[in-house]
Amino acid sequence: MTTLLPSASPRVVRELADDLAVDADLRDRAGKPPLDEVSRLREAGLPALLTPSGPEGPGGRGVDWPTACTAIRDIAAADSSIAELLAHHHALSWSPRLFAAPADAAALELRAVHEQWLWGGDIELPDAQTGTDLALTPAADGYVLHGMRPSTAGVAVADRLVHTARRTDSGEWVVVQVDPAHPGVRAEPAHDLLGQRLSGAGGVSYDDVPVAAHQVLGTVPVDEHEIAPFTSLAPLTRRLLLVQVGLGNAEGALAEARDISRALPRPTLMGALDTGRDCGPPPTDPYLLLAYGELATAAHSAAAVVDRATEALARGLETGPALDADERADIAFLVAAAEAVTTRSALHITTRVLELTADVPSPATDPGLDRFWRNARALTAHDSTAHRLRDIGEHYLNSLR
């Protein structure tokens, strides 16, 4: 196993991003399960690095929340599918700390780091109106898990899957972690996706899979008002990390389009505008400068909102169980704002760069910028900006703070 200290993370992430960028378009077109990519991640030590920070010193592990967000965003600029895989991994690596007793969480985190587990799965906090597809039934030596999840992160490559399930005896919601190598676990990776083709997502079913008592991380109250504010950060960590992926994808698209625009003469790039005149090479073309000024501003504006949400969530995770409900509400407000702004900016940027590079001279030089647009669409398809704006308005109007 690669031993990797947090101080080495920026260099390692840069090298990995550069490596992924070389063949990102070819791998995206092939659409194969990300087995080779996961090997690259393990070689670089990313599964162990992108875990909650632990003790300092020679045995130090993990990174703090802002560092993890930066790493995932940087990788997303090169390959947002792999960044999404890492985003779910990092969000789910917080599960022991958010749901389990401190001693149990520490032991599980150490094992996960030592064995370089890649986490997958999904956690949904319950409320009075929702159900779950997974049932956990008591057995003589623990429990058995039965049911299926139609959409689960990382099922094709994960070492451990985390889910919420409902106990058949008490009706309690619990968070469990399962080894997908068990023969009763059947993963069905998704195929023919529009975008995010290498994220390892798909469906998973469980046919009476044994779950030992220590694999139950903790219980979650059915009444959302009874869920501890710290525990309820779980969905916010996932949402904000996916925002980092979306922003990184847009930044990657803009950077690649910039390189193309610098290299190609203006008539080739801007012929579609039918301006009727040649303003010279791209650096002096006023229409091109205006377009990139708009896109760069959109990217920087989104980054500012995302960075503020990142700092707030970092403070919440650092506060731990002492986090109160008002602080959690403020974090949720900023995460929703980051989602709303980034969704609009990412879709706009990835669409506009296709227009700016539409007349690349030959297919041989096609940089594959369409993958950035497809990935942006896939990342935002299930997230309603209107719902986020409504939540923001609710907090802004009705919060007493």
C-alpha positions as CSV (number, residue, x, y, z in Angstrom):
1,M,0.0,0.0,0.0
2,T,1.2,3.5,-0.8
3,T,1.8,5.5,2.4
4,L,0.9,9.1,1.8
5,L,1.0,12.0,4.2
6,P,-1.4,15.0,3.9
7,S,1.6,17.4,3.3
8,A,2.2,15.6,0.0
9,S,-1.4,15.8,-1.2
10,P,-1.2,18.9,-3.6
11,R,1.7,17.4,-5.6
12,V,0.0,13.9,-5.7
13,V,-3.3,15.4,-6.8
14,R,-1.7,17.5,-9.5
15,E,0.2,14.5,-10.9
16,L,-2.9,12.3,-10.8
17,A,-5.0,15.0,-12.5
18,D,-2.3,15.4,-15.3
19,D,-2.3,11.7,-15.8
20,L,-6.1,11.4,-16.0
21,A,-6.3,14.4,-18.4
22,V,-4.0,12.7,-21.0
23,D,-6.6,10.1,-22.1
24,A,-9.8,11.4,-20.5
25,D,-11.6,11.8,-23.8
26,L,-10.7,8.3,-25.0
27,R,-11.7,6.7,-21.7
28,D,-15.0,8.6,-21.7
29,R,-15.8,7.4,-25.2
30,A,-15.0,3.8,-24.3
31,G,-17.3,4.0,-21.3
32,K,-15.8,0.9,-19.5
33,P,-16.0,0.3,-15.8
34,P,-13.3,2.4,-14.1
35,L,-11.1,-0.5,-13.0
36,D,-7.9,1.0,-14.5
37,E,-8.7,4.4,-13.1
38,V,-9.2,3.0,-9.6
39,S,-5.8,1.3,-9.9
40,R,-4.4,4.7,-10.6
41,L,-6.1,6.1,-7.5
42,R,-4.8,3.4,-5.3
43,E,-1.3,3.8,-6.6
44,A,-1.5,7.5,-5.7
45,G,-3.0,6.7,-2.3
46,L,-6.1,8.7,-2.9
47,P,-8.6,6.4,-1.1
48,A,-6.6,6.8,2.1
49,L,-5.8,10.4,1.6
50,L,-9.4,11.5,1.0
51,T,-10.7,10.5,4.4
52,P,-11.4,12.6,7.5
53,S,-8.2,13.9,9.0
54,G,-6.7,11.9,11.8
55,P,-3.7,12.2,14.2
56,E,-0.7,14.3,13.2
57,G,2.8,12.8,12.9
58,P,4.2,9.8,11.1
59,G,0.9,8.0,11.4
60,G,-1.1,10.9,10.3
61,R,-3.9,10.3,7.8
62,G,-6.5,12.0,5.8
63,V,-6.9,15.7,5.0
64,D,-9.2,18.5,6.3
65,W,-12.4,19.3,4.5
66,P,-11.2,22.3,2.4
67,T,-8.2,20.3,1.2
68,A,-10.4,17.4,0.2
69,C,-12.7,19.8,-1.7
70,T,-9.8,21.4,-3.5
71,A,-8.4,18.0,-4.5
72,I,-11.7,16.7,-5.9
73,R,-12.3,20.0,-7.8
74,D,-8.8,19.8,-9.3
75,I,-9.3,16.2,-10.5
76,A,-12.8,17.1,-11.8
77,A,-11.1,19.6,-14.2
78,A,-9.4,16.7,-15.8
79,D,-11.9,13.9,-15.4
80,S,-15.2,14.7,-13.6
81,S,-16.4,11.1,-13.6
82,I,-13.4,10.0,-11.5
83,A,-13.9,13.1,-9.4
84,E,-17.5,12.1,-8.7
85,L,-16.3,8.6,-7.7
86,L,-13.9,10.3,-5.2
87,A,-16.6,12.8,-4.1
88,H,-18.9,10.0,-3.0
89,H,-16.0,8.1,-1.5
90,H,-15.0,11.1,0.7
91,A,-18.6,11.9,1.7
92,L,-19.2,8.3,2.7
93,S,-15.9,8.1,4.5
94,W,-17.4,10.5,7.1
95,S,-20.2,8.0,7.8
96,P,-18.4,6.3,10.8
97,R,-17.8,9.7,12.4
98,L,-21.3,11.0,11.7
99,F,-23.3,8.0,12.8
100,A,-21.1,5.6,15.0
101,A,-19.9,5.9,18.5
102,P,-16.5,7.7,18.7
103,A,-14.4,4.6,19.6
104,D,-16.1,2.4,16.9
105,A,-15.7,5.2,14.3
106,A,-12.0,5.6,15.0
107,A,-11.3,1.9,14.7
108,L,-13.3,1.6,11.4
109,E,-11.6,4.7,9.9
110,L,-8.1,3.3,10.7
111,R,-9.0,0.0,9.1
112,A,-10.4,1.8,6.0
113,V,-7.2,3.8,5.6
114,H,-4.9,0.9,6.2
115,E,-6.7,-1.2,3.6
116,Q,-7.4,1.7,1.2
117,W,-11.1,1.1,1.1
118,L,-13.0,2.9,-1.6
119,W,-16.4,3.8,-0.2
120,G,-19.6,3.6,-2.3
121,G,-23.3,3.6,-1.6
122,D,-25.9,6.2,-0.6
123,I,-27.3,7.6,2.6
124,E,-30.7,9.2,2.8
125,L,-32.0,10.6,6.0
126,P,-35.6,9.5,6.7
127,D,-38.7,11.5,7.4
128,A,-42.3,10.5,8.1
129,Q,-43.2,10.3,4.4
130,T,-40.3,8.3,3.0
131,G,-39.6,4.6,2.9
132,T,-36.5,2.6,2.1
133,D,-35.9,-0.3,-0.4
134,L,-33.6,-2.1,2.1
135,A,-34.8,-4.2,5.0
136,L,-32.6,-5.3,7.9
137,T,-33.9,-8.4,9.7
138,P,-32.5,-9.7,13.0
139,A,-30.8,-13.1,12.8
140,A,-29.1,-15.5,15.3
141,D,-25.7,-13.9,14.7
142,G,-26.6,-10.4,13.7
143,Y,-28.8,-9.4,10.8
144,V,-29.5,-10.1,7.2
145,L,-30.0,-7.4,4.6
146,H,-32.5,-7.7,1.7
147,G,-33.7,-5.4,-1.0
148,M,-32.3,-3.3,-3.8
149,R,-31.1,0.2,-4.5
150,P,-31.6,1.3,-8.1
151,S,-29.0,4.1,-8.1
152,T,-25.9,3.7,-6.0
153,A,-22.5,5.4,-6.2
154,G,-19.4,3.3,-6.9
155,V,-21.1,-0.1,-7.0
156,A,-18.7,-1.3,-9.8
157,V,-15.5,-0.7,-7.8
158,A,-16.3,0.0,-4.1
159,D,-14.7,-2.0,-1.3
160,R,-17.5,-1.1,1.1
161,L,-21.0,0.1,0.5
162,V,-22.9,2.2,3.0
163,H,-26.7,2.4,3.0
164,T,-29.7,3.4,5.2
165,A,-32.0,0.4,5.9
166,R,-35.1,-0.2,8.0
167,R,-35.2,-2.8,10.7
168,T,-38.1,-5.2,10.3
169,D,-38.6,-5.7,14.0
170,S,-38.5,-2.1,15.4
171,G,-39.0,0.0,12.3
172,E,-35.8,1.9,13.2
173,W,-33.7,3.4,10.4
174,V,-30.1,2.3,10.6
175,V,-26.9,3.0,8.7
176,V,-25.0,-0.2,7.7
177,Q,-21.8,-0.9,5.8
178,V,-21.5,-4.0,3.7
179,D,-18.7,-5.9,1.9
180,P,-19.9,-6.0,-1.8
181,A,-17.7,-9.1,-2.3
182,H,-20.3,-11.3,-0.6
183,P,-22.1,-13.6,-3.1
184,G,-25.5,-12.3,-2.0
185,V,-24.6,-8.8,-3.3
186,R,-25.3,-8.2,-7.0
187,A,-24.1,-5.0,-8.6
188,E,-25.4,-3.9,-11.9
189,P,-23.2,-1.0,-13.3
190,A,-25.1,1.5,-15.4
191,H,-24.4,1.6,-19.1
192,D,-24.9,4.0,-22.0
193,L,-25.0,7.1,-19.8
194,L,-25.2,10.6,-21.3
195,G,-22.4,11.8,-19.0
196,Q,-20.3,10.8,-16.0
197,R,-19.8,7.5,-17.7
198,L,-16.8,6.4,-15.5
199,S,-18.2,7.1,-12.0
200,G,-18.9,3.4,-11.3
201,A,-22.6,4.1,-10.5
202,G,-25.4,1.5,-10.9
203,G,-27.9,-0.6,-9.1
204,V,-27.2,-3.0,-6.3
205,S,-29.4,-5.8,-4.8
206,Y,-29.0,-7.7,-1.6
207,D,-30.3,-11.3,-1.2
208,D,-30.2,-12.0,2.6
209,V,-26.7,-10.7,3.0
210,P,-25.3,-11.2,6.5
211,V,-24.6,-8.0,8.5
212,A,-22.7,-8.4,11.8
213,A,-23.6,-6.1,14.7
214,H,-20.4,-4.1,14.2
215,Q,-21.4,-3.3,10.6
216,V,-24.4,-1.3,11.9
217,L,-22.9,2.2,12.3
218,G,-25.8,3.7,14.2
219,T,-29.5,4.5,14.2
220,V,-31.3,7.5,12.6
221,P,-34.6,8.9,14.1
222,V,-37.5,8.7,11.6
223,D,-38.6,12.2,12.8
224,E,-36.2,14.6,11.0
225,H,-36.5,17.1,13.9
226,E,-35.0,14.5,16.2
227,I,-31.9,14.0,14.0
228,A,-28.8,15.5,15.6
229,P,-27.6,18.6,13.6
230,F,-24.1,17.0,13.2
231,T,-25.5,13.8,11.9
232,S,-27.7,15.7,9.4
233,L,-24.6,17.1,7.8
234,A,-24.3,13.8,5.9
235,P,-26.4,14.7,2.9
236,L,-24.8,18.2,2.8
237,T,-21.3,16.8,2.5
238,R,-22.3,14.8,-0.5
239,R,-24.1,17.7,-2.1
240,L,-21.3,20.1,-1.7
241,L,-18.7,17.7,-2.9
242,L,-20.8,17.1,-6.1
243,V,-20.9,20.9,-6.5
244,Q,-17.1,20.8,-6.4
245,V,-17.2,18.2,-9.2
246,G,-19.5,20.4,-11.3
247,L,-17.5,23.5,-10.8
248,G,-14.2,21.7,-11.6
249,N,-15.8,20.2,-14.7
250,A,-16.7,23.7,-15.9
251,E,-13.3,25.1,-15.0
252,G,-11.7,22.3,-17.0
253,A,-13.9,23.0,-20.0
254,L,-13.0,26.7,-19.9
255,A,-9.3,26.0,-19.6
256,E,-9.3,23.6,-22.6
257,A,-11.3,26.0,-24.7
258,R,-8.9,28.8,-23.8
259,D,-5.9,26.7,-25.1
260,I,-7.7,26.1,-28.3
261,S,-8.6,29.7,-28.8
262,R,-5.1,30.8,-28.2
263,A,-3.8,28.4,-30.9
264,L,-6.4,29.0,-33.7
265,P,-6.8,32.1,-35.9
266,R,-9.9,34.2,-35.4
267,P,-11.6,33.5,-38.7
268,T,-11.8,29.8,-37.9
269,L,-13.2,30.3,-34.4
270,M,-15.5,33.2,-34.9
271,G,-16.8,32.5,-38.4
272,A,-20.2,31.5,-37.0
273,L,-20.7,35.0,-35.7
274,D,-20.6,36.3,-39.3
275,T,-19.0,39.6,-38.2
276,G,-17.8,40.2,-41.8
277,R,-14.3,41.3,-40.7
278,D,-11.1,39.9,-39.4
279,C,-10.0,41.3,-36.1
280,G,-6.8,39.3,-36.1
281,P,-5.6,36.5,-33.8
282,P,-7.7,35.5,-30.8
283,P,-5.8,37.6,-28.2
284,T,-7.1,40.8,-29.9
285,D,-10.5,39.7,-31.1
286,P,-13.0,41.8,-29.2
287,Y,-15.8,39.4,-29.5
288,L,-13.7,36.5,-28.3
289,L,-12.4,38.6,-25.4
290,L,-15.9,39.5,-24.4
291,A,-17.0,35.9,-24.5
292,Y,-14.1,34.7,-22.3
293,G,-14.6,37.6,-20.0
294,E,-18.2,36.6,-19.4
295,L,-17.3,32.9,-18.9
296,A,-14.3,33.6,-16.6
297,T,-16.5,35.9,-14.5
298,A,-19.2,33.2,-14.2
299,A,-16.6,30.7,-13.1
300,H,-15.0,33.0,-10.5
301,S,-18.5,34.1,-9.2
302,A,-19.5,30.4,-8.7
303,A,-16.1,29.7,-7.1
304,A,-16.6,32.5,-4.5
305,V,-20.0,31.1,-3.5
306,V,-18.7,27.5,-3.3
307,D,-15.7,28.5,-1.3
308,R,-17.9,30.3,1.3
309,A,-20.1,27.1,1.6
310,T,-16.9,25.0,1.9
311,E,-15.6,27.1,4.8
312,A,-18.9,27.0,6.6
313,L,-19.2,23.2,6.3
314,A,-15.6,22.8,7.4
315,R,-16.5,24.7,10.6
316,G,-19.6,22.5,11.1
317,L,-17.6,19.3,10.7
318,E,-14.9,20.6,13.1
319,T,-17.6,21.6,15.7
320,G,-18.8,18.0,15.7
321,P,-21.7,16.9,18.0
322,A,-21.8,20.3,19.6
323,L,-23.2,21.8,16.3
324,D,-26.6,23.3,16.9
325,A,-29.7,23.5,14.7
326,D,-29.3,27.1,13.7
327,E,-25.7,26.6,12.6
328,R,-26.7,23.6,10.6
329,A,-29.4,25.6,8.9
330,D,-26.9,28.3,8.0
331,I,-24.7,25.7,6.4
332,A,-27.6,24.2,4.4
333,F,-28.4,27.7,3.2
334,L,-24.9,28.2,1.8
335,V,-24.7,24.8,0.3
336,A,-28.0,25.4,-1.5
337,A,-26.7,28.7,-2.8
338,A,-23.6,27.0,-4.1
339,E,-25.7,24.4,-5.9
340,A,-28.0,27.0,-7.5
341,V,-25.2,29.3,-8.7
342,T,-22.9,26.5,-9.9
343,T,-25.6,24.7,-11.8
344,R,-26.4,27.7,-13.8
345,S,-22.7,28.7,-14.4
346,A,-21.6,25.1,-15.3
347,L,-24.4,24.6,-17.8
348,H,-23.7,28.0,-19.4
349,I,-19.9,27.6,-19.5
350,T,-19.9,24.1,-20.9
351,T,-22.5,25.1,-23.6
352,R,-20.7,28.3,-24.6
353,V,-17.3,26.7,-25.0
354,L,-18.8,24.3,-27.6
355,E,-19.9,27.3,-29.6
356,L,-16.5,29.0,-29.3
357,T,-14.7,26.0,-30.5
358,A,-17.2,24.7,-33.0
359,D,-15.0,25.2,-36.1
360,V,-11.9,23.3,-35.0
361,P,-10.2,22.5,-38.4
362,S,-10.4,18.7,-38.4
363,P,-11.7,15.8,-36.4
364,A,-8.1,14.8,-35.6
365,T,-7.8,17.8,-33.4
366,D,-11.2,17.5,-31.8
367,P,-10.5,17.9,-28.1
368,G,-13.7,16.2,-27.0
369,L,-15.2,19.2,-25.3
370,D,-18.6,17.7,-25.6
371,R,-17.8,15.5,-22.6
372,F,-17.7,18.5,-20.3
373,W,-21.2,19.5,-21.5
374,R,-22.5,16.0,-21.1
375,N,-21.0,15.7,-17.7
376,A,-22.5,19.0,-16.6
377,R,-25.9,17.8,-17.8
378,A,-25.6,14.5,-15.9
379,L,-24.4,16.2,-12.7
380,T,-27.4,18.6,-12.7
381,A,-30.1,16.5,-14.1
382,H,-31.5,15.4,-10.7
383,D,-31.0,18.7,-8.9
384,S,-33.8,21.3,-9.3
385,T,-32.5,24.8,-9.1
386,A,-36.0,26.0,-8.4
387,H,-36.2,23.8,-5.3
388,R,-32.8,25.1,-4.1
389,L,-33.9,28.7,-4.6
390,R,-37.1,28.0,-2.7
391,D,-35.1,26.6,0.2
392,I,-32.8,29.7,0.1
393,G,-35.9,32.0,0.1
394,E,-37.4,30.1,3.0
395,H,-34.2,30.5,5.1
396,Y,-33.7,34.1,4.1
397,L,-37.3,35.2,4.9
398,N,-38.0,33.1,7.9
399,S,-34.7,32.7,9.7
400,L,-34.6,34.7,12.9
401,R,-30.8,35.3,12.5
